[in-house]
Amino acid sequence: GYFDGYYEAWYQTIANLISYLRFRGQNTYFAGIYMYHGGWFPSARFQGDPATGSDTFGEGWQGGVVELMAKMFETNGLNLVLGVQFFGSRRIREMDTVSDAEVIIGKDSVRMITKDGRQANGYGVYNFLLPEVRDEMLALAGEIADKYGSYPGVKGVTWLQMPLFTPSTGKQKWSQRYSGLETGYGDQTVLLFEKETGITLPEFSGPGRFSDRYDWLLENA
C-alpha cells in the first residue's frame, strides 16, 4: 500500500535499477506487471483475486509506478518491456466450475483436458484455444497497450510461456506432470483442431475417447 514517501522510494529504486543496467551494459529491462491471476497496475477488470492469494493487486495498487518507470527509462535512453505471467484471471476462475465427471459426459471446461479425460491441474492450465480464455488474454494485452503504449520507453508486452502452452515447453513441473502432448484432447479443442486443420478424427465416444484421440493423432497427424 501507499506510505509517506512512496513515490520518492520508487524513484530511487528505479534510479538504482537504471544505474545497475548501465553498469552491466544492458539497454532493455523486462518488468512484470501481471502475475498469476492479477495485475500489478491499476485495473478494474484485472484486479487481484483473493481466492488465488493475489488480493493485494488491482485497482489503485501501485498507481503511477509503471508510468514513472516508463518516463525514467525514456529519459535515460533505455527500453522497457512489460511482462505478463498469466495463470488466469478472476473471470476465468469463476468459469472454472466443471468436475472431471462432468467432462466425461460432455460438459465444457475452460481447462486443458488430458489424454486420460481429466482436467489439467497446476499453473498455466487454462485452455487458451477457447474463445472465452483467449478473449480474456487479449483484453489484458489490450488494456496494457492502451495504458502504456503511448510511452516511447515502452517497447512491447511479453508473455511468460507456461508449460502447457505448447508441446515444446516440456513437462508440467508443479502438479500432475503432464507434457504438452498429453493435453488438448477435450471435445471443444478437437472440434477447433478439425476446423483449423481440415483433419477429421474418427467419431470416438465414451470415457475412452480422449485416449483414443491421443493415440490416433500421434499415429496419423
Protein Blocks (a to p, Z undefined) as FASTA:
>chain_A
ZZehklmmmmmmmmmmmmmmmmnopabdcddfbehjaccbdcfklgccfknopamgcehi
aghklmmmmmmmmmnopacddddddfbdfklmmmmmccfklmmnopacfbdcdfkopace
dehkacfkbmklmmmmmmmmmmmmmmmmmpmklgbdcddddfklpmklopafklnopafk
lgoiafklmmmmmmmnopacdddedjklmmmmmmmmmmmZZ
